[in-house]
Amino acid sequence: MKIIHHKLTKKTKGSGDLIDITQEISHALHKSGLKNGMVTVFNIGSTAAITTFEFEPGLIHDIQELYEKLVPSKKHYAHDETWGDANGFSHLRAALQGPSLTIPFENGELLLGTWQQVVLAEFDNRPRQRQIVVQTIGE
C-alpha cells in the first residue's frame, strides 16, 4: 500500500465562492498511478470546507442561500469580539460542513455519481488563497 500527497492551491473571492475541484483531484489520482483505494481531500484552515453536490448554477445559488439561512453573515457572533474580523459566521459554516471528504476509487477512477462534483466552499469574509491536501492511499 502506498500513500501519496499532493497539494492544490486555489484563490477564492471570499464568502459564497464555491469552486469545483473535481478535475484537479482526478488529475492527482491519475498522477499517483494507484488503481484502488481512497482519496482524502482536506482544506487547511478553519473558514472553508470541502463538500460534494451537483455543480450547476441553480444549486450553487440554493447552497449559498442555505448557508445564509442557517448561519447569517450579518449577525454578530461572540467570535467577532476575539479578533475583530467579523468572520464568526465563516467559522460556524465551515464547522458545520467540515474540512475534509474521503472518496473511494477503483481502476484509477473516483467513485463519484454522474452529477457529483467535489467542491471547495469558501466562507471567509475576504478573498483567500487556500491550500488543499489530496492524500491518496491505495495500491
N, CA, C and O atoms as a GROMACS GRO file, in nm:
protein
  556
    1MET      N    1   0.085  -0.119   0.000
    1MET     CA    2   0.000   0.000   0.000
    1MET      C    3   0.089   0.124   0.000
    1MET      O    4   0.190   0.130   0.070
    2LYS      N    5   0.049   0.223  -0.080
    2LYS     CA    6   0.123   0.348  -0.090
    2LYS      C    7   0.037   0.464  -0.039
    2LYS      O    8  -0.086   0.459  -0.045
    3ILE      N    9   0.106   0.567   0.010
    3ILE     CA   10   0.040   0.693   0.047
    3ILE      C   11   0.111   0.804  -0.030
    3ILE      O   12   0.232   0.821  -0.020
    4ILE      N   13   0.032   0.879  -0.108
    4ILE     CA   14   0.088   0.986  -0.191
    4ILE      C   15   0.016   1.116  -0.159
    4ILE      O   16  -0.107   1.122  -0.155
    5HIS      N   17   0.096   1.221  -0.135
    5HIS     CA   18   0.042   1.353  -0.103
    5HIS      C   19   0.055   1.445  -0.224
    5HIS      O   20   0.153   1.442  -0.297
    6HIS      N   21  -0.047   1.527  -0.242
    6HIS     CA   22  -0.048   1.629  -0.346
    6HIS      C   23  -0.116   1.752  -0.285
    6HIS      O   24  -0.209   1.737  -0.205
    7LYS      N   25  -0.072   1.871  -0.321
    7LYS     CA   26  -0.138   1.992  -0.272
    7LYS      C   27  -0.192   2.074  -0.388
    7LYS      O   28  -0.129   2.087  -0.493
    8LEU      N   29  -0.312   2.128  -0.366
    8LEU     CA   30  -0.373   2.221  -0.460
    8LEU      C   31  -0.373   2.359  -0.396
    8LEU      O   32  -0.390   2.371  -0.275
    9THR      N   33  -0.356   2.462  -0.476
    9THR     CA   34  -0.370   2.599  -0.429
    9THR      C   35  -0.481   2.663  -0.510
    9THR      O   36  -0.478   2.661  -0.634
   10LYS      N   37  -0.579   2.720  -0.441
   10LYS     CA   38  -0.692   2.785  -0.508
   10LYS      C   39  -0.711   2.924  -0.450
   10LYS      O   40  -0.712   2.942  -0.328
   11LYS      N   41  -0.726   3.022  -0.536
   11LYS     CA   42  -0.760   3.158  -0.493
   11LYS      C   43  -0.911   3.169  -0.492
   11LYS      O   44  -0.978   3.128  -0.587
   12THR      N   45  -0.965   3.224  -0.383
   12THR     CA   46  -1.109   3.240  -0.372
   12THR      C   47  -1.146   3.388  -0.371
   12THR      O   48  -1.061   3.476  -0.355
   13LYS      N   49  -1.276   3.414  -0.389
   13LYS     CA   50  -1.327   3.550  -0.392
   13LYS      C   51  -1.387   3.592  -0.259
   13LYS      O   52  -1.433   3.706  -0.245
   14GLY      N   53  -1.388   3.504  -0.162
   14GLY     CA   54  -1.449   3.534  -0.032
   14GLY      C   55  -1.579   3.459  -0.016
   14GLY      O   56  -1.614   3.373  -0.097
   15SER      N   57  -1.652   3.491   0.090
   15SER     CA   58  -1.772   3.419   0.129
   15SER      C   59  -1.869   3.396   0.014
   15SER      O   60  -1.903   3.488  -0.061
   16GLY      N   61  -1.912   3.271   0.002
   16GLY     CA   62  -2.006   3.235  -0.102
   16GLY      C   63  -1.939   3.177  -0.226
   16GLY      O   64  -2.008   3.124  -0.314
   17ASP      N   65  -1.807   3.186  -0.235
   17ASP     CA   66  -1.736   3.131  -0.351
   17ASP      C   67  -1.733   2.979  -0.339
   17ASP      O   68  -1.683   2.924  -0.241
   18LEU      N   69  -1.787   2.912  -0.440
   18LEU     CA   70  -1.789   2.767  -0.446
   18LEU      C   71  -1.711   2.726  -0.571
   18LEU      O   72  -1.743   2.770  -0.681
   19ILE      N   73  -1.609   2.642  -0.553
   19ILE     CA   74  -1.518   2.609  -0.662
   19ILE      C   75  -1.514   2.458  -0.683
   19ILE      O   76  -1.485   2.382  -0.591
   20ASP      N   77  -1.544   2.416  -0.806
   20ASP     CA   78  -1.538   2.276  -0.843
   20ASP      C   79  -1.391   2.235  -0.856
   20ASP      O   80  -1.319   2.288  -0.940
   21ILE      N   81  -1.346   2.141  -0.772
   21ILE     CA   82  -1.208   2.095  -0.775
   21ILE      C   83  -1.198   1.948  -0.818
   21ILE      O   84  -1.094   1.885  -0.799
   22THR      N   85  -1.304   1.895  -0.874
   22THR     CA   86  -1.309   1.753  -0.912
   22THR      C   87  -1.198   1.717  -1.010
   22THR      O   88  -1.130   1.616  -0.992
   23GLN      N   89  -1.179   1.797  -1.113
   23GLN     CA   90  -1.077   1.764  -1.215
   23GLN      C   91  -0.937   1.763  -1.157
   23GLN      O   92  -0.855   1.678  -1.194
   24GLU      N   93  -0.907   1.856  -1.066
   24GLU     CA   94  -0.774   1.859  -1.005
   24GLU      C   95  -0.750   1.735  -0.919
   24GLU      O   96  -0.639   1.681  -0.916
   25ILE      N   97  -0.854   1.690  -0.850
   25ILE     CA   98  -0.841   1.570  -0.767
   25ILE      C   99  -0.823   1.447  -0.856
   25ILE      O  100  -0.740   1.360  -0.828
   26SER      N  101  -0.901   1.439  -0.962
   26SER     CA  102  -0.889   1.329  -1.057
   26SER      C  103  -0.749   1.327  -1.118
   26SER      O  104  -0.690   1.220  -1.135
   27HIS      N  105  -0.697   1.444  -1.152
   27HIS     CA  106  -0.562   1.453  -1.208
   27HIS      C  107  -0.457   1.403  -1.107
   27HIS      O  108  -0.366   1.328  -1.143
   28ALA      N  109  -0.471   1.443  -0.981
   28ALA     CA  110  -0.378   1.398  -0.877
   28ALA      C  111  -0.384   1.245  -0.862
   28ALA      O  112  -0.282   1.180  -0.844
   29LEU      N  113  -0.505   1.190  -0.870
   29LEU     CA  114  -0.521   1.045  -0.862
   29LEU      C  115  -0.450   0.977  -0.979
   29LEU      O  116  -0.374   0.882  -0.959
   30HIS      N  117  -0.472   1.024  -1.100
   30HIS     CA  118  -0.408   0.963  -1.217
   30HIS      C  119  -0.256   0.975  -1.210
   30HIS      O  120  -0.184   0.882  -1.247
   31LYS      N  121  -0.209   1.088  -1.161
   31LYS     CA  122  -0.065   1.111  -1.146
   31LYS      C  123  -0.004   1.014  -1.045
   31LYS      O  124   0.112   0.976  -1.057
   32SER      N  125  -0.082   0.974  -0.945
   32SER     CA  126  -0.032   0.883  -0.842
   32SER      C  127  -0.004   0.744  -0.897
   32SER      O  128   0.082   0.672  -0.845
   33GLY      N  129  -0.074   0.705  -1.002
   33GLY     CA  130  -0.058   0.573  -1.058
   33GLY      C  131  -0.130   0.463  -0.982
   33GLY      O  132  -0.124   0.346  -1.021
   34LEU      N  133  -0.197   0.498  -0.874
   34LEU     CA  134  -0.269   0.399  -0.794
   34LEU      C  135  -0.400   0.362  -0.863
   34LEU      O  136  -0.460   0.444  -0.932
   35LYS      N  137  -0.444   0.239  -0.842
   35LYS     CA  138  -0.565   0.190  -0.908
   35LYS      C  139  -0.684   0.174  -0.814
   35LYS      O  140  -0.798   0.198  -0.855
   36ASN      N  141  -0.661   0.135  -0.691
   36ASN     CA  142  -0.770   0.110  -0.597
   36ASN      C  143  -0.734   0.164  -0.460
   36ASN      O  144  -0.622   0.143  -0.412
   37GLY      N  145  -0.829   0.233  -0.395
   37GLY     CA  146  -0.804   0.287  -0.263
   37GLY      C  147  -0.897   0.400  -0.227
   37GLY      O  148  -1.014   0.401  -0.265
   38MET      N  149  -0.843   0.497  -0.153
   38MET     CA  150  -0.921   0.610  -0.104
   38MET      C  151  -0.841   0.740  -0.126
   38MET      O  152  -0.719   0.742  -0.112
   39VAL      N  153  -0.914   0.846  -0.159
   39VAL     CA  154  -0.855   0.979  -0.168
   39VAL      C  155  -0.922   1.063  -0.060
   39VAL      O  156  -1.044   1.071  -0.052
   40THR      N  157  -0.839   1.126   0.024
   40THR     CA  158  -0.891   1.220   0.121
   40THR      C  159  -0.855   1.360   0.073
   40THR      O  160  -0.740   1.388   0.039
   41VAL      N  161  -0.955   1.448   0.071
   41VAL     CA  162  -0.937   1.587   0.030
   41VAL      C  163  -0.959   1.670   0.156
   41VAL      O  164  -1.066   1.665   0.216
   42PHE      N  165  -0.857   1.749   0.195
   42PHE     CA  166  -0.862   1.822   0.322
   42PHE      C  167  -0.824   1.968   0.300
   42PHE      O  168  -0.718   1.998   0.245
   43ASN      N  169  -0.912   2.060   0.342
   43ASN     CA  170  -0.883   2.203   0.337
   43ASN      C  171  -0.805   2.242   0.462
   43ASN      O  172  -0.846   2.211   0.574
   44ILE      N  173  -0.692   2.311   0.442
   44ILE     CA  174  -0.614   2.362   0.555
   44ILE      C  175  -0.671   2.498   0.591
   44ILE      O  176  -0.664   2.592   0.511
   45GLY      N  177  -0.728   2.510   0.709
   45GLY     CA  178  -0.787   2.637   0.752
   45GLY      C  179  -0.924   2.615   0.812
   45GLY      O  180  -0.989   2.513   0.788
   46SER      N  181  -0.969   2.710   0.891
   46SER     CA  182  -1.094   2.694   0.967
   46SER      C  183  -1.210   2.776   0.915
   46SER      O  184  -1.313   2.786   0.982
   47THR      N  185  -1.196   2.835   0.796
   47THR     CA  186  -1.307   2.915   0.742
   47THR      C  187  -1.345   2.874   0.599
   47THR      O  188  -1.403   2.954   0.524
   48ALA      N  189  -1.312   2.752   0.562
   48ALA     CA  190  -1.354   2.695   0.433
   48ALA      C  191  -1.380   2.547   0.455
   48ALA      O  192  -1.342   2.492   0.559
   49ALA      N  193  -1.444   2.482   0.359
   49ALA     CA  194  -1.480   2.343   0.375
   49ALA      C  195  -1.476   2.270   0.241
   49ALA      O  196  -1.463   2.332   0.136
   50ILE      N  197  -1.487   2.139   0.249
   50ILE     CA  198  -1.493   2.054   0.131
   50ILE      C  199  -1.625   1.978   0.135
   50ILE      O  200  -1.664   1.926   0.239
   51THR      N  201  -1.694   1.972   0.021
   51THR     CA  202  -1.822   1.902   0.014
   51THR      C  203  -1.843   1.847  -0.126
   51THR      O  204  -1.757   1.861  -0.213
   52THR      N  205  -1.957   1.784  -0.149
   52THR     CA  206  -1.996   1.742  -0.283
   52THR      C  207  -2.139   1.785  -0.310
   52THR      O  208  -2.223   1.784  -0.220
   53PHE      N  209  -2.166   1.822  -0.433
   53PHE     CA  210  -2.302   1.846  -0.481
   53PHE      C  211  -2.296   1.861  -0.633
   53PHE      O  212  -2.187   1.867  -0.691
   54GLU      N  213  -2.411   1.867  -0.695
   54GLU     CA  214  -2.417   1.889  -0.840
   54GLU      C  215  -2.383   2.035  -0.867
   54GLU      O  216  -2.458   2.125  -0.829
   55PHE      N  217  -2.271   2.058  -0.931
   55PHE     CA  218  -2.219   2.193  -0.951
   55PHE      C  219  -2.284   2.257  -1.074
   55PHE      O  220  -2.228   2.258  -1.183
   56GLU      N  221  -2.404   2.310  -1.053
   56GLU     CA  222  -2.477   2.380  -1.159
   56GLU      C  223  -2.534   2.508  -1.099
   56GLU      O  224  -2.557   2.514  -0.978
   57PRO      N  225  -2.558   2.612  -1.181
   57PRO     CA  226  -2.594   2.744  -1.131
   57PRO      C  227  -2.711   2.748  -1.032
   57PRO      O  228  -2.704   2.819  -0.932
   58GLY      N  229  -2.816   2.673  -1.059
   58GLY     CA  230  -2.931   2.675  -0.968
   58GLY      C  231  -2.896   2.622  -0.830
   58GLY      O  232  -2.934   2.681  -0.729
   59LEU      N  233  -2.825   2.511  -0.827
   59LEU     CA  234  -2.790   2.453  -0.696
   59LEU      C  235  -2.682   2.536  -0.626
   59LEU      O  236  -2.682   2.544  -0.503
   60ILE      N  237  -2.593   2.596  -0.702
   60ILE     CA  238  -2.494   2.686  -0.642
   60ILE      C  239  -2.568   2.797  -0.568
   60ILE      O  240  -2.535   2.827  -0.453
   61HIS      N  241  -2.666   2.857  -0.632
   61HIS     CA  242  -2.747   2.962  -0.568
   61HIS      C  243  -2.819   2.908  -0.445
   61HIS      O  244  -2.819   2.972  -0.339
   62ASP      N  245  -2.879   2.790  -0.458
   62ASP     CA  246  -2.952   2.729  -0.346
   62ASP      C  247  -2.861   2.702  -0.227
   62ASP      O  248  -2.900   2.725  -0.112
   63ILE      N  249  -2.741   2.652  -0.252
   63ILE     CA  250  -2.645   2.622  -0.145
   63ILE      C  251  -2.604   2.752  -0.076
   63ILE      O  252  -2.600   2.758   0.047
   64GLN      N  253  -2.573   2.856  -0.153
   64GLN     CA  254  -2.535   2.985  -0.094
   64GLN      C  255  -2.649   3.039  -0.007
   64GLN      O  256  -2.625   3.091   0.101
   65GLU      N  257  -2.771   3.026  -0.055
   65GLU     CA  258  -2.888   3.071   0.021
   65GLU      C  259  -2.906   2.989   0.148
   65GLU      O  260  -2.940   3.044   0.253
   66LEU      N  261  -2.883   2.859   0.140
   66LEU     CA  262  -2.895   2.772   0.257
   66LEU      C  263  -2.796   2.813   0.366
   66LEU      O  264  -2.835   2.826   0.482
   67TYR      N  265  -2.669   2.833   0.329
   67TYR     CA  266  -2.569   2.875   0.428
   67TYR      C  267  -2.610   3.007   0.494
   67TYR      O  268  -2.595   3.023   0.615
   68GLU      N  269  -2.663   3.100   0.415
   68GLU     CA  270  -2.704   3.230   0.470
   68GLU      C  271  -2.821   3.213   0.567
   68GLU      O  272  -2.826   3.282   0.669
   69LYS      N  273  -2.914   3.124   0.537
   69LYS     CA  274  -3.028   3.100   0.626
   69LYS      C  275  -2.984   3.031   0.755
   69LYS      O  276  -3.030   3.066   0.864
   70LEU      N  277  -2.895   2.932   0.743
   70LEU     CA  278  -2.851   2.857   0.860
   70LEU      C  279  -2.763   2.940   0.953
   70LEU      O  280  -2.779   2.938   1.075
   71VAL      N  281  -2.668   3.015   0.893
   71VAL     CA  282  -2.573   3.096   0.972
   71VAL      C  283  -2.561   3.231   0.903
   71VAL      O  284  -2.474   3.250   0.818
   72PRO      N  285  -2.648   3.327   0.938
   72PRO     CA  286  -2.649   3.458   0.872
   72PRO      C  287  -2.517   3.533   0.887
   72PRO      O  288  -2.457   3.536   0.994
   73SER      N  289  -2.472   3.594   0.778
   73SER     CA  290  -2.346   3.667   0.780
   73SER      C  291  -2.357   3.803   0.847
   73SER      O  292  -2.257   3.858   0.892
   74LYS      N  293  -2.477   3.859   0.855
   74LYS     CA  294  -2.495   3.993   0.912
   74LYS      C  295  -2.516   3.991   1.064
   74LYS      O  296  -2.523   4.097   1.127
   75LYS      N  297  -2.526   3.873   1.122
   75LYS     CA  298  -2.546   3.860   1.266
   75LYS      C  299  -2.412   3.877   1.339
   75LYS      O  300  -2.306   3.844   1.284
   76HIS      N  301  -2.418   3.927   1.462
   76HIS     CA  302  -2.297   3.940   1.543
   76HIS      C  303  -2.274   3.809   1.619
   76HIS      O  304  -2.367   3.754   1.679
   77TYR      N  305  -2.150   3.759   1.616
   77TYR     CA  306  -2.114   3.635   1.685
   77TYR      C  307  -2.006   3.666   1.789
   77TYR      O  308  -1.927   3.758   1.771
   78ALA      N  309  -2.004   3.589   1.897
   78ALA     CA  310  -1.907   3.610   2.004
   78ALA      C  311  -1.763   3.603   1.952
   78ALA      O  312  -1.676   3.675   2.001
   79HIS      N  313  -1.738   3.519   1.854
   79HIS     CA  314  -1.603   3.508   1.796
   79HIS      C  315  -1.556   3.641   1.737
   79HIS      O  316  -1.437   3.669   1.735
   80ASP      N  317  -1.648   3.723   1.690
   80ASP     CA  318  -1.612   3.851   1.630
   80ASP      C  319  -1.539   3.941   1.729
   80ASP      O  320  -1.460   4.027   1.690
   81GLU      N  321  -1.566   3.921   1.858
   81GLU     CA  322  -1.501   4.001   1.962
   81GLU      C  323  -1.355   3.962   1.982
   81GLU      O  324  -1.274   4.045   2.023
   82THR      N  325  -1.322   3.837   1.952
   82THR     CA  326  -1.187   3.788   1.977
   82THR      C  327  -1.083   3.858   1.890
   82THR      O  328  -0.983   3.906   1.942
   83TRP      N  329  -1.106   3.863   1.760
   83TRP     CA  330  -1.009   3.920   1.669
   83TRP      C  331  -1.059   4.046   1.599
   83TRP      O  332  -0.980   4.116   1.535
   84GLY      N  333  -1.186   4.076   1.610
   84GLY     CA  334  -1.240   4.195   1.546
   84GLY      C  335  -1.250   4.185   1.395
   84GLY      O  336  -1.258   4.287   1.327
   85ASP      N  337  -1.249   4.063   1.342
   85ASP     CA  338  -1.252   4.049   1.196
   85ASP      C  339  -1.390   4.012   1.141
   85ASP      O  340  -1.402   3.987   1.021
   86ALA      N  341  -1.490   4.007   1.224
   86ALA     CA  342  -1.630   3.987   1.182
   86ALA      C  343  -1.651   3.864   1.095
   86ALA      O  344  -1.734   3.866   1.004
   87ASN      N  345  -1.577   3.757   1.123
   87ASN     CA  346  -1.594   3.636   1.043
   87ASN      C  347  -1.641   3.516   1.127
   87ASN      O  348  -1.616   3.401   1.090
   88GLY      N  349  -1.708   3.543   1.236
   88GLY     CA  350  -1.761   3.434   1.317
   88GLY      C  351  -1.850   3.342   1.235
   88GLY      O  352  -1.846   3.220   1.252
   89PHE      N  353  -1.931   3.400   1.148
   89PHE     CA  354  -2.020   3.320   1.063
   89PHE      C  355  -1.942   3.222   0.977
   89PHE      O  356  -1.988   3.109   0.954
   90SER      N  357  -1.825   3.262   0.930
   90SER     CA  358  -1.747   3.174   0.841
   90SER      C  359  -1.693   3.053   0.916
   90SER      O  360  -1.689   2.943   0.862
   91HIS      N  361  -1.654   3.073   1.040
   91HIS     CA  362  -1.607   2.960   1.122
   91HIS      C  363  -1.720   2.862   1.150
   91HIS      O  364  -1.701   2.741   1.146
   92LEU      N  365  -1.838   2.915   1.177
   92LEU     CA  366  -1.953   2.828   1.205
   92LEU      C  367  -1.995   2.749   1.081
   92LEU      O  368  -2.023   2.630   1.091
   93ARG      N  369  -1.999   2.814   0.967
   93ARG     CA  370  -2.035   2.744   0.843
   93ARG      C  371  -1.934   2.634   0.810
   93ARG      O  372  -1.972   2.523   0.773
   94ALA      N  373  -1.806   2.665   0.826
   94ALA     CA  374  -1.702   2.566   0.798
   94ALA      C  375  -1.710   2.449   0.896
   94ALA      O  376  -1.688   2.334   0.858
   95ALA      N  377  -1.742   2.478   1.022
   95ALA     CA  378  -1.754   2.371   1.121
   95ALA      C  379  -1.872   2.280   1.089
   95ALA      O  380  -1.864   2.159   1.108
   96LEU      N  381  -1.981   2.338   1.041
   96LEU     CA  382  -2.096   2.257   1.002
   96LEU      C  383  -2.066   2.168   0.882
   96LEU      O  384  -2.104   2.051   0.881
   97GLN      N  385  -1.998   2.222   0.784
   97GLN     CA  386  -1.970   2.147   0.661
   97GLN      C  387  -1.857   2.048   0.679
   97GLN      O  388  -1.867   1.934   0.633
   98GLY      N  389  -1.750   2.089   0.744
   98GLY     CA  390  -1.635   2.001   0.766
   98GLY      C  391  -1.522   2.027   0.668
   98GLY      O  392  -1.545   2.067   0.554
   99PRO      N  393  -1.397   2.005   0.714
   99PRO     CA  394  -1.281   2.037   0.633
   99PRO      C  395  -1.238   1.931   0.533
   99PRO      O  396  -1.151   1.956   0.449
  100SER      N  397  -1.300   1.810   0.539
  100SER     CA  398  -1.248   1.704   0.453
  100SER      C  399  -1.357   1.612   0.400
  100SER      O  400  -1.472   1.615   0.443
  101LEU      N  401  -1.314   1.531   0.303
  101LEU     CA  402  -1.403   1.437   0.236
  101LEU      C  403  -1.316   1.320   0.192
  101LEU      O  404  -1.204   1.340   0.146
  102THR      N  405  -1.367   1.199   0.205
  102THR     CA  406  -1.297   1.080   0.157
  102THR      C  407  -1.376   1.018   0.042
  102THR      O  408  -1.497   0.998   0.053
  103ILE      N  409  -1.307   0.989  -0.066
  103ILE     CA  410  -1.370   0.935  -0.186
  103ILE      C  411  -1.298   0.805  -0.223
  103ILE      O  412  -1.176   0.804  -0.241
  104PRO      N  413  -1.372   0.696  -0.235
  104PRO     CA  414  -1.308   0.573  -0.282
  104PRO      C  415  -1.278   0.582  -0.432
  104PRO      O  416  -1.344   0.657  -0.505
  105PHE      N  417  -1.178   0.505  -0.476
  105PHE     CA  418  -1.152   0.496  -0.619
  105PHE      C  419  -1.125   0.350  -0.657
  105PHE      O  420  -1.076   0.271  -0.577
  106GLU      N  421  -1.158   0.319  -0.781
  106GLU     CA  422  -1.145   0.183  -0.832
  106GLU      C  423  -1.099   0.191  -0.977
  106GLU      O  424  -1.149   0.274  -1.054
  107ASN      N  425  -1.005   0.107  -1.014
  107ASN     CA  426  -0.950   0.109  -1.150
  107ASN      C  427  -0.903   0.249  -1.190
  107ASN      O  428  -0.916   0.290  -1.305
  108GLY      N  429  -0.848   0.322  -1.094
  108GLY     CA  430  -0.793   0.455  -1.120
  108GLY      C  431  -0.895   0.565  -1.140
  108GLY      O  432  -0.859   0.675  -1.184
  109GLU      N  433  -1.024   0.538  -1.108
  109GLU     CA  434  -1.129   0.638  -1.126
  109GLU      C  435  -1.201   0.666  -0.994
  109GLU      O  436  -1.233   0.573  -0.919
  110LEU      N  437  -1.228   0.794  -0.967
  110LEU     CA  438  -1.305   0.831  -0.848
  110LEU      C  439  -1.445   0.772  -0.859
  110LEU      O  440  -1.507   0.776  -0.965
  111LEU      N  441  -1.495   0.718  -0.748
  111LEU     CA  442  -1.629   0.661  -0.749
  111LEU      C  443  -1.730   0.768  -0.707
  111LEU      O  444  -1.786   0.765  -0.598
  112LEU      N  445  -1.750   0.863  -0.798
  112LEU     CA  446  -1.846   0.972  -0.779
  112LEU      C  447  -1.967   0.947  -0.868
  112LEU      O  448  -1.957   0.884  -0.973
  113GLY      N  449  -2.081   0.997  -0.824
  113GLY     CA  450  -2.202   0.987  -0.905
  113GLY      C  451  -2.190   1.074  -1.030
  113GLY      O  452  -2.105   1.163  -1.037
  114THR      N  453  -2.275   1.049  -1.126
  114THR     CA  454  -2.274   1.122  -1.253
  114THR      C  455  -2.278   1.273  -1.233
  114THR      O  456  -2.208   1.346  -1.303
  115TRP      N  457  -2.357   1.318  -1.139
  115TRP     CA  458  -2.375   1.463  -1.118
  115TRP      C  459  -2.310   1.509  -0.988
  115TRP      O  460  -2.350   1.612  -0.933
  116GLN      N  461  -2.213   1.437  -0.940
  116GLN     CA  462  -2.150   1.468  -0.811
  116GLN      C  463  -2.010   1.524  -0.834
  116GLN      O  464  -1.922   1.456  -0.886
  117GLN      N  465  -1.991   1.649  -0.794
  117GLN     CA  466  -1.860   1.712  -0.802
  117GLN      C  467  -1.808   1.741  -0.661
  117GLN      O  468  -1.885   1.754  -0.566
  118VAL      N  469  -1.676   1.751  -0.650
  118VAL     CA  470  -1.611   1.786  -0.524
  118VAL      C  471  -1.592   1.938  -0.526
  118VAL      O  472  -1.541   1.994  -0.623
  119VAL      N  473  -1.633   2.003  -0.417
  119VAL     CA  474  -1.638   2.148  -0.415
  119VAL      C  475  -1.567   2.205  -0.292
  119VAL      O  476  -1.586   2.159  -0.179
  120LEU      N  477  -1.484   2.307  -0.317
  120LEU     CA  478  -1.427   2.388  -0.211
  120LEU      C  479  -1.527   2.498  -0.181
  120LEU      O  480  -1.564   2.575  -0.271
  121ALA      N  481  -1.572   2.507  -0.057
  121ALA     CA  482  -1.668   2.610  -0.016
  121ALA      C  483  -1.594   2.714   0.068
  121ALA      O  484  -1.549   2.686   0.179
  122GLU      N  485  -1.582   2.834   0.015
  122GLU     CA  486  -1.517   2.944   0.088
  122GLU      C  487  -1.621   3.017   0.170
  122GLU      O  488  -1.726   3.056   0.119
  123PHE      N  489  -1.592   3.036   0.298
  123PHE     CA  490  -1.685   3.106   0.387
  123PHE      C  491  -1.627   3.235   0.445
  123PHE      O  492  -1.702   3.316   0.498
  124ASP      N  493  -1.496   3.255   0.435
  124ASP     CA  494  -1.438   3.374   0.498
  124ASP      C  495  -1.488   3.500   0.430
  124ASP      O  496  -1.530   3.497   0.314
  125ASN      N  497  -1.485   3.611   0.504
  125ASN     CA  498  -1.542   3.736   0.455
  125ASN      C  499  -1.445   3.816   0.368
  125ASN      O  500  -1.464   3.936   0.346
  126ARG      N  501  -1.342   3.750   0.319
  126ARG     CA  502  -1.246   3.816   0.229
  126ARG      C  503  -1.185   3.711   0.137
  126ARG      O  504  -1.190   3.592   0.167
  127PRO      N  505  -1.128   3.752   0.025
  127PRO     CA  506  -1.060   3.657  -0.064
  127PRO      C  507  -0.945   3.587   0.009
  127PRO      O  508  -0.879   3.646   0.095
  128ARG      N  509  -0.924   3.462  -0.025
  128ARG     CA  510  -0.818   3.384   0.040
  128ARG      C  511  -0.744   3.302  -0.064
  128ARG      O  512  -0.794   3.278  -0.175
  129GLN      N  513  -0.626   3.259  -0.028
  129GLN     CA  514  -0.554   3.159  -0.107
  129GLN      C  515  -0.557   3.032  -0.024
  129GLN      O  516  -0.499   3.028   0.085
  130ARG      N  517  -0.623   2.930  -0.073
  130ARG     CA  518  -0.644   2.806   0.002
  130ARG      C  519  -0.547   2.697  -0.041
  130ARG      O  520  -0.515   2.680  -0.158
  131GLN      N  521  -0.500   2.624   0.060
  131GLN     CA  522  -0.418   2.506   0.038
  131GLN      C  523  -0.506   2.384   0.068
  131GLN      O  524  -0.566   2.373   0.175
  132ILE      N  525  -0.512   2.294  -0.028
  132ILE     CA  526  -0.593   2.173  -0.013
  132ILE      C  527  -0.500   2.053  -0.030
  132ILE      O  528  -0.429   2.041  -0.130
  133VAL      N  529  -0.503   1.964   0.070
  133VAL     CA  530  -0.422   1.843   0.064
  133VAL      C  531  -0.506   1.733   0.001
  133VAL      O  532  -0.621   1.711   0.039
  134VAL      N  533  -0.447   1.664  -0.097
  134VAL     CA  534  -0.509   1.548  -0.159
  134VAL      C  535  -0.418   1.430  -0.123
  134VAL      O  536  -0.308   1.417  -0.176
  135GLN      N  537  -0.465   1.346  -0.033
  135GLN     CA  538  -0.388   1.230   0.010
  135GLN      C  539  -0.449   1.103  -0.049
  135GLN      O  540  -0.564   1.069  -0.020
  136THR      N  541  -0.371   1.035  -0.130
  136THR     CA  542  -0.418   0.915  -0.198
  136THR      C  543  -0.354   0.794  -0.130
  136THR      O  544  -0.232   0.786  -0.116
  137ILE      N  545  -0.438   0.700  -0.089
  137ILE     CA  546  -0.392   0.578  -0.022
  137ILE      C  547  -0.446   0.460  -0.100
  137ILE      O  548  -0.566   0.449  -0.123
  138GLY      N  549  -0.356   0.372  -0.140
  138GLY     CA  550  -0.404   0.256  -0.214
  138GLY      C  551  -0.292   0.175  -0.275
  138GLY      O  552  -0.176   0.181  -0.234
  139GLU      N  553  -0.332   0.099  -0.376
  139GLU     CA  554  -0.237   0.011  -0.444
  139GLU      C  555  -0.258   0.017  -0.594
  139GLU      O  556  -0.187  -0.050  -0.669
   0.00000   0.00000   0.00000
